[in-house]
């Protein structure tokens, strides 16, 4: 049995806003996974173009969770905002077979967990599941060229730092899809 997940990188030379589109590409991965690839042409560029902010705001160029949900709703794909909910609920969602979009402080990740040497900015990644050891979390950072396995404790720390810096006093900033069927 296989967990369906298609990684997407935001490093797309034809996307004029690729450097700001981590949430857009994460949303595209969430939508793609939730539909098992059934909606063709959904990319980060598509999500950005169909969001309430098609041209990045210079003061805050990335998309937020509500903006990506706005795009997913128009596509009739449910993504649910879980901002402020505890880490334990995020883990439970993954264990149920849902995908998670997680916002975090990129500068707080250890160097070995990054695909870009420099950077202290808000960022979004997609987590596909929790490994059986309970420590590893396979996921997709749109800055990377493929799926990586992250330590849960490192993701939690970076997510909590970002949440506190953006006014969330408990829990983290995350969203989730429906349960994704396992492909046999």
N, C-alpha and C positions, 0 to 999 in steps of 0.2 A: 504494500500500500504506500502511496506517495502523497505528500502534502503539496497541493498545487500552489505555486508561487512563481511569478515572473518578475525578475529584477529589472529595473530601469535606472539608467544613469541620467543625471541632469546635465552632464557634460556633453551637450549636443551643439555642435558648431552652428547649426541652422536656427537655433533658438536664441533670439537676441537677449533674452533675460535669464539664461540658464543659471547664472551665478546667484540669482535670487529665488530660484524655483524649487528648492528642496521640498517644500510643502506641496507644491503643485505636482511634482513627480511622485511624491509619496502618496498623494491622493489618487493619481493614475494607477499606482500599484494596488492600492486598496480596492479601487473600482474594478480593476482587471481581475484580481483574486476573487472578489465577491461574485463576479459573473463568470468565473472560470474561463476568462478570455473571450466572453461572448459579445462584448461591445468593441468592435474594431475601431482603431484610430484614436483611442484614448491615450494621450501622452500628457506629460507635464505641460507642454506648450498648449495643448487643447484646454487643459484645466485652467491655466492662466488666462487664456483668451476668453473663456466663458465665465470667468469669475467676476465679482463686483469690482475688481482691480486689475483690468487687463494690462495696464501699464503700471509698473511698480511705483509706489509712493516713495520718494527719496528718503523720507523720514523713517519709514518702516516698510522696506521693499518686499518682504516675504508675505505669503498668505497665512491667515490664521485658520483655526479649525472651523469656525463658522463659515468662512468663505469657501473652504473646500466642501463643506456639507451643502452649501448652496448649489454648487455645481453637481454634486452627486444626486441631490434631490431632483434636479432637472433631468437627470438621466434615469431617474427612478431606481436608484441604487441607495439603499439605506446605509448611512454612516452615522453613528451616534456619538455625540460629544460626551465624554466622561470626565471632563476637566474638574479637578478637585476631589475626585474619587481616589481612594487609597491604592497603593501599589499592589496590595493583596488582591484587589478586584481586577487589576490589569492582568496579573498572573492567572487568575481564575478564567478570565476571558480567553486567554491564549490556550489554556488547558481544555476549554470547551470547543476549540477549533476556530476561533475568531482571529482575524488579523487586527493588529493594533498599530495605529499611527501615534508615535511618541515624540513630543517636543522636548528638546534638551539643550543644555549649554555645551556647545561643541568644544570649547576650551577646557572643559572639565573632564573630557574623555582622555584616558591615557594614550600616549603616542602610538602604541601598537594597535589601538582600536580605531585609528583615524586613517583616512585616505587622502588627507590634505595636511601637510605639515603645520601650516600656520592657521590661525583662526580662533577668535573668541567671539562667537555669535550664536544667536538662537538658531536651532536646526531641527529638522524633522526626519525621522527614519521610520521604516516599517518593520515590525517584529512579526515573524511568521509563526513561531511556536516556542514552547519551553522544552528543552531536551530532557530526556528521562533522568539525567543526573541532577536536574533542578537548578543547575548553575549556568549552563549555556543557553543562550537565546539566539537562534539563527535569525538574521534579519538583513534588511537592505538599507544601506545608506546611499542615497542618490549620488553622493560624491564618489562612491566606489564603483568598480567595474563589475562586481558580482556580490553574491550573498556572502556574509561573514557570520561568524559566531561570536557573540558578545558575552561578557560576564554580566549576569543580572545585576550584581552589586554596583558595577561601574555605570550601567545605564540608569539605575535607580538614583545614584548620586547625582549624575549630570542632569537628570530630569527634575529632581528636587531643587537643585540650585536654580535652574531656569524658572521653575514654578514660583519660587520665593521672590526671584528678581522681577517677576511680572505680576506680582500681587496675589498669587495663590498661596494662602497660608497653610493649607493642608492638602495632601494628595499631590498629584502631578497633572500636567496638561497632556491629555491623550484622547483618542477616539477609537472606535471599533466598528468592525463590519458584522454582518450576520455570520453564523457558523458556516464555514467553508467545507463542503463535502470532501471526503478523502477520495482520491482517485485510485482505482485499483488497476 
